[in-house]
Amino acid sequence: GHGRALRTGRTGAGGELKPLACPVCEGPHTRAFVSVGARRYWRCDTCEATFLDPAHFLCAEQERAEYEQHQNLPDDAGYVGFLKRVADPLLARLAPARSGLDYGCGPGPVLAQMLRETGHTVALYDPFFHPDTAPLHTTHDFITCTEVIEHFHAPAQEFRRLDGLLRPGGWLALTTCFQTDDSRFAQWHYPRDPTHVVFYREATLAHIAQRHGWTMTVPTRNVALMHKPSAGA
């Protein structure tokens, strides 16, 4: 399964925990951060990501059952308003009639529908709900990834894949709840979802952008737009 390799070499001879490599930046400088109930979280000192110990990952069947409880419908005004926070700044930056990909679109791809209504084409990919991999064998002018990156078991691999799927000059639009106050992590609602396994600070996303040569804009809280430089730029 994805990310399982991180579990090897976990305990030393004395039974003490050995740090895991960071799944976001692949750096070695991680430390035990906090335990919430039975779940142990780690922190990377390089990119500032917080991540769940892979020993606590759900299996695919459990994960799917959780996702099936999230019913986001196009007639839910609150949800549409939430998506407009990423759609509006993205649309302001796109040339007309671009072709994009909603990566991790879930069972009800409301954002794709909103973008199609403005004249763009949007392909769908979701490992559980839209598993056709054809959109992963071509490149796109833009990719949306809304409330998806916190579910990545192997984020470094996923961001490399997204970079490969994005044309030069393209935009990657991300939403996730940015992690801010360490002292409140144990009380925060976000880690309570057992499918949320990676928590990004704004600095973490900036680190990812720098790693791939993207420029990052944060148009509003919990939204990041990554711009891949044009060829020859």
Residue pairs with C-beta under 8 A, 6 or more apart in sequence:
1 57
1 59
1 60
1 153
2 153
2 154
2 157
3 23
3 54
3 57
3 153
3 154
4 54
6 20
6 21
6 23
6 54
7 20
7 54
7 55
9 18
10 17
10 18
10 20
10 55
11 17
11 18
12 18
17 32
19 28
19 29
19 30
19 31
19 32
19 42
20 30
20 42
20 51
20 53
20 54
21 27
21 28
21 30
22 28
22 29
22 30
22 42
22 44
22 46
22 47
22 49
22 51
23 49
23 51
23 152
23 153
23 154
23 155
23 156
23 198
24 44
24 47
24 49
24 51
24 155
24 156
24 198
24 200
24 204
24 207
24 208
25 44
25 46
25 47
25 49
25 156
25 207
25 208
25 211
26 156
27 44
27 45
27 46
27 47
29 44
29 45
29 46
30 42
30 43
30 44
30 45
31 42
31 43
31 45
32 40
32 41
32 42
33 41
33 42
33 43
33 50
33 182
33 185
34 41
34 185
34 186
35 41
36 185
36 186
36 191
38 56
39 52
39 53
39 56
39 191
40 52
40 53
40 55
40 56
41 50
41 51
41 52
41 53
41 185
41 191
41 199
42 50
42 51
42 52
42 53
43 49
43 50
44 50
44 51
46 207
47 203
47 204
47 207
47 208
48 201
48 203
48 204
48 207
49 155
49 198
49 199
49 200
49 201
49 204
50 179
50 185
50 198
50 199
51 197
51 198
51 199
52 191
52 196
52 197
52 198
54 153
56 194
57 153
57 197
58 66
58 194
58 195
60 128
62 194
63 128
63 151
63 195
64 128
66 193
66 194
66 195
67 106
67 107
67 128
67 129
67 195
68 107
70 106
70 107
71 107
71 108
72 79
72 106
72 108
72 110
73 79
73 108
73 110
74 80
74 108
74 110
74 113
79 110
80 110
80 114
83 110
83 111
83 114
83 146
84 114
85 175
85 220
85 222
85 223
86 111
86 144
86 146
86 173
86 174
86 175
86 223
87 111
87 114
87 115
89 173
89 217
89 219
89 220
89 223
89 225
90 115
90 142
90 144
90 171
90 173
90 225
91 115
91 118
93 171
93 225
93 227
94 120
94 141
94 142
94 171
95 141
96 119
97 119
97 120
97 121
98 120
98 121
98 141
98 142
99 120
99 121
99 122
99 123
99 140
99 141
100 115
100 120
100 121
100 122
100 123
100 140
100 141
100 142
100 143
100 144
101 122
101 123
101 124
101 125
101 135
101 140
101 142
101 143
101 144
101 165
102 109
102 111
102 112
102 115
102 122
102 123
102 124
102 125
102 143
102 144
102 146
103 125
103 126
103 143
103 144
103 145
103 148
103 162
103 165
104 125
104 126
104 127
104 145
104 146
104 148
104 151
105 111
105 112
105 124
105 125
105 126
105 129
105 130
106 126
106 129
107 126
107 128
107 129
109 122
109 124
109 130
111 144
111 146
112 122
112 124
112 144
115 122
115 144
116 122
120 142
122 144
123 134
123 135
123 140
124 130
124 135
125 131
125 132
125 133
125 135
125 136
135 165
136 161
136 165
138 165
139 164
139 165
139 166
139 167
139 170
140 165
140 166
140 167
140 170
141 167
141 169
141 170
141 171
142 166
142 170
142 171
142 172
142 173
143 162
143 165
143 166
143 170
143 171
143 172
143 173
144 173
145 162
145 172
145 173
145 174
145 175
146 173
146 174
146 175
147 175
147 176
148 174
148 176
149 155
149 158
149 174
149 176
149 198
149 200
150 176
150 177
150 190
150 196
150 197
150 198
150 199
150 200
151 195
151 196
151 197
151 198
152 158
152 197
152 198
153 197
155 198
159 208
159 211
159 212
160 212
162 172
163 212
163 214
163 228
166 172
166 228
167 228
168 228
168 229
168 230
168 231
168 233
169 227
169 228
169 229
169 230
169 231
169 233
170 227
170 228
171 225
171 226
171 227
171 228
172 214
172 225
172 226
172 228
173 223
173 224
173 225
173 226
174 205
174 223
174 224
174 225
174 226
175 222
175 223
175 224
176 200
176 222
177 190
177 199
177 222
178 200
178 201
178 202
178 205
178 221
178 222
179 185
179 188
179 190
179 199
179 200
179 201
179 204
180 201
185 191
185 199
190 196
190 199
191 199
200 208
202 218
202 224
205 216
205 218
205 224
206 216
208 214
208 226
209 215
209 216
209 224
209 226
212 226
212 228
213 228
213 229
214 226
214 227
214 228
214 229
215 226
215 227
215 229
216 224
216 225
216 226
216 227
217 224
217 225
217 227
218 224
218 225
219 225
